[in-house]
Every structure is written in C-alpha cells, then in structure tokens.
C-alpha cells in the first residue's frame, strides 16, 4: 500500500474570488491545512509580508502570521496577527533571546492588540527575506527528517537546493539558524528541519503553495522507489480479527479502558480506529518496538504523549478475560512510568497532565484514543495516524529516530505550547461525561439532551423514533460541536436492541456515566375496563423497559469503575392513586421502587439512582398529543383544550410545568451537587397536595 501523492488543490477561479493580500493568505493556508498529510491538525504556520496603513495613516511594512492556537484548515482572517517588520527585524542582530522575552517583545510589535498572540515560530517567518513563507509537517518530509541517515538522503534527493538544520526546539535560536543557513546558500529552495518539518517560500501565494506541494511529492516519489510494500514494518506478526469480532470486543473493552485511564476523577472520552494502515502497523513484527521510539513530530507530543501504550495480546486466542487483565495492568504501569518521567524532568511550576495514555495499540483490534472530549480523542488518533505514515516512510529509508526524553519533555511542557491549550474553553459540569437518554426525541428527553450538551456532556439519544432523535442530535451537533450527540433507534422492550445500543455507545464514546430512563407512554381506562394487553403494554415499556436499560447501564458502569448516575422519570402517579390509570400508576410506582432497589445495590460501586416525579408536562410531549389527552380530559369531565388550565389551577403554585423544568431536575441529580444523594424522589409538579410524598 503506497503513500498517495499529495494533490495540488489550488484553483485559479477560487483564488480570484478572495481579496488580495490577507485573503490570499487565508486561501493558501486553508488549502495547506485541508490535507493532514501536508500539515498536522493545529500545526504548521504561514505568513505574508505586505504594506499596511497604521493608526497614524502612514504606510508600514507588516508581516501577517498565523495566530497561536488556530488550525490552518479552518482559520480565517481574524486568526492572523500583523506585526511591524521594522520592529521585528532588528532581533536578527541579537545573539540569544529567551522565549519569555521573545513573546513580550513581539507583543509590542503588533499593529492591533486585538489580534491573537503570534505563532511560536513567528521569527522563522520574519527572518526569511521572502514575501510568502510556509512551514508544514508533511508525512513524506518528516519520514526523511526522522531517518537516521536523513541528511545524506536529502543530498541524494535535493542536491544543493536545501538547507538542513539539526533539531532544536522552535524559538529565537532555531529561527536565526534557518535564516543564516538560507542566506549562506543562494540556491536554497527549502529548509529541512531535523525531526520536525519543512519550510518553503515564494514571491506570490501560489508560488509558495506550489513549492510546498512539489517538494512533498518529490519526497513521496523518492520514498516509493525505496519501499518494499510486501514487508512493511518487518512483515505481519498477528492476523487482524474480523470486523464483527473486533466490534464485539471493542464494546466489551472500551468501558474497561475508560475506567483504567480515568485518573483522579478525570475521565476520558474514547474513539477507536481500525483502518487498514492502522492494523498493518499494530499487527506487524516491528510495531511494538517502533511505537516506543518516540513522537514523529514535536507537534504531536501534547496530544499523543511521547509514546503510546502497546498492549501485548495474542488476538488468535480471542481471550477476552486475558485482554481485560492486560489492559488494566498495562495502563497502570504506563501511568507509573509517566509519573516517573515527569518527576525526572519537571521544573518548578510544572503541573503534570493526566498520566494515562492518549494512544493505545492492540494487535488484532487497532488503535484506541483518549481525550477530554470526542474532538480531542480524534485529534490524538489523527496525529498518531500521521505518525504511522511517517514511520512507514522512514523505515523504507533507514532507521526511525525521534526526540529523546529530555527533548520530548521540553516540548510537552513548553509554556508556549501550553498557551495554545489555555485558549480552549474551561471544562463545564458534564465535560468528559456521557449521558444516555431514552425517549431522547420527545419533549423531556430532547430538552434534557440539550441541557446536558450545553454543560459539556456527550449525549446518546435512544428512541424508537429514529428520525426525531436524529433531528435533535443534528441540532445539538450544530450548536455544540460535531460528534457531541449520537442518535440510536432503540426499543426499550427489546433486550437485544438495548444491548446493541449500549455497545454502540461504548464504541462511540467509551461508555456511559449517566442514564436517564425516560421512554414512556400512557393509557387511561377504568379499572374494570383495563385489558391484559393494556396492562402488559404499560408493564413492558415502563417496567421491564426501565429494568433492562438500567441493568445494561449498571453493568457498563461497573466495568468502568468510575461510578455513575441513573435518573428515572417517574410521575406524580408514582405516589398518587390516579383515577382511570391503574396500569400506568401501578407501573410508575414500581419504577420508583425499582430505582430505590438499584440505589441500594449501586452504592458500593458509586452508582447513584434517583427519581424525578413530573406531572402534566404537555409541551412537546408525544404522549399528550395522543389519545391520552382526550382520555384524561374525559376523566375530569372537561374538554381536551381545557387540560392546560385545569392542571395549572390544581397546583398550589398555580404554574405550568415545562420540559425544561424536568430537565433541570434531572441535571441536578446527575451533577456533582447531588453526589451524596441516592434513592431520592423529587417532585416537579407545581405542588399537587394529593401527591405530596409522605
């Protein structure tokens, strides 16, 4: 399987539509960032030198450069920073400069202090005397730069057209080394940064982009000629399990991994990757050894850590218990080693990240990634996918080399790199949590999911009405970020469907932390007219359904070992003997007691179970849009359209009850504010005296 040539994406018609100057820089940057084989997520930087008018109305030489913390693929004009070149260029005369001094100095060079902080590698761009400069991390180039014989190979490939700079952490010194190297070689067309990446330039935006792509493809062709695709990574050591077997195992081990990587109460969201290239690496003879050499690029470190966790396991034996034991033992050992690594290298003021792996490699199964959100986990996975591609190229050329331990730590805990992380929004109450809501398409369910998502949670909307659940999930993903919500079709009366849904939740997010047993229906009949079919329907959905969902969640929460919260949606009728609703009321009473029973057993595992008792939540409810409205109105001797006012008037507070009121009660029980509450019932009914708990 050969690496594909990088596509040239420049479109003259599209380029003509953008504004000259900064618009061209944005267009070029987006093209570069759109191909992760060219530039890592969040990595790389671009610049353009031009003339601008300052606040005095005078023309000044300005360099626009990528702002820290943005991603080339998606950044716009507001993500760039403009600096006065006449203020920046005198730094070339300095012999040395600390990072702190550099950042402080550059802040004074900005023409507009509302712009973001300039890129870590701003001076690299400023010191090169070219109008347009691009710095990227292409797989093919890093393959060359991470080979033990990389410089010699570069001479074969590029002759005297390149400047090679040995590895040094980005900053003033590296920028000056690059500038001096280019000045000393008038034939230079590119810079190769050992263990790091590529720098090219041009007099126009297109010329710089063209050179980026052409240089990468030269390297791609060079590697392709030397690679033996029949013996990649030393050949195959393990056979990949079938897709069906992999997915079955993943549903079992993802909650185990999620619990194992949880550290001091900080849980992780998980993703997995079983692409052909990933399986080729983890199943190979040299996969384990290569994975422990180090990161393929400094930009990877903050998101992948120095090395992944490679779990030794023989997939052919298909030993689930052995795999679970290996996972727990290996994660624990990894955490201890990471803590030791931190202790060996830390400086005053450093605060250790979670010591758990961000990348786990399992023969026969693939790669599992961890992060504080699905997005972060996916970034770790995407970056390690790039690392595999780099190692694939490097091992065709020579031996793979990486940053040593000290160099790695200097990047991972580098204040300028950590600054990027500080730009992320603060974690909310339900960040790192997964909430599974049955009846997620309905009024209470959908509002509950929205509120969970607004406070950081990832949500699973399980409902018979898949179309409705998908509509709500799409809304949540648009509002709160792609991947935050998953819609699943699930019948709560089907044990198989419930197991399948929880397995899918495990494969998608790693497990569940909160379940909301909310799926419902309601029927109304005089007791002597209540049929066995009606009784059984209520029992199946509201009794057996709640039991099956809670049981599956209980098992998954136990496997995680991180506790959990269950919230049952009962009813005023759980404690009130309603007229003409014997089937519904009896089962709702059973729900409330079932919740208390589970609470009694769940305590030792940190699993809390509480119940919310609503009444007359008419807004957005499929139940109240059914025959139930007519049936209840008939029971009270009023017209269906009079029900709203009837229910309002019978409350002691004289209020309507809305889905948002119930959602707030659910979130309270699921939150840290109720972490010492279990087996409790909370009425949200406006105050119906006959239903006061006693």
Buried (B, 14 or more C-beta within 10 A) or exposed (E): EEBEBBEEBBEEEEBEEBEEBBBBBBBBBBBBBBBBBBBBBBBBBBBBBBEBEEEEEEEBBBBBBBBBBBBBBEBEEEBBBBBBBEBBBEBBEEEEBEBEEBBEBBEEBBBEEEBBBBBBBBBBBBBBEBBBBBBBBBBBBBBBBBBEEBBEBBEEBBEEBBBBBEBBBBBBBBBBBBBBBBEEBEEBBBBBBBBBBBBBBBEEBBBBBBBBBBBBBBBBEBBBEEBEEEEBBEEBBBEBBEEEBBBBBBBBBBBBBBBBBBBEEBBBBBBBBBEEBBBBBBBBBBBBEBBEBBBBBBBBBBBBBBBBBBBEBEBEEBEEEEBBEBBBEBBEEBBEEBEEBBEEBEEEEBEEBBBBBBBBBBBBBBBBBBBBBBBBBBBBBBBBBBBBBBBBBBBBBBEBBBBEEEBBBBBBBBEBBBBBEEEEEEEEBBBBBBBBBBBBBBBBBBBBBBBBBBBBBBBBBBBBBBEBBBBBBEBBBEEBBEBBBBBBBBBBBBBEBBBBBBBBBBBBBBBBBBBBBBBBBBBBBEEEEBEEEBBEBBBBBBBBBBBBBBBBBBEBBBBBBBBBBBBBBBBBBBBBEBEBBBBBBBBBBBBBEBBBEBBEEBBEBBBBBBBBBBBBBBBBBBBBEEEBBEBBBEBBEEEBEEBBEBBBEBBEEEEBBBBBBBBBBBBBBBBEEBEEBBBBBBBBBBBBEEBEEE
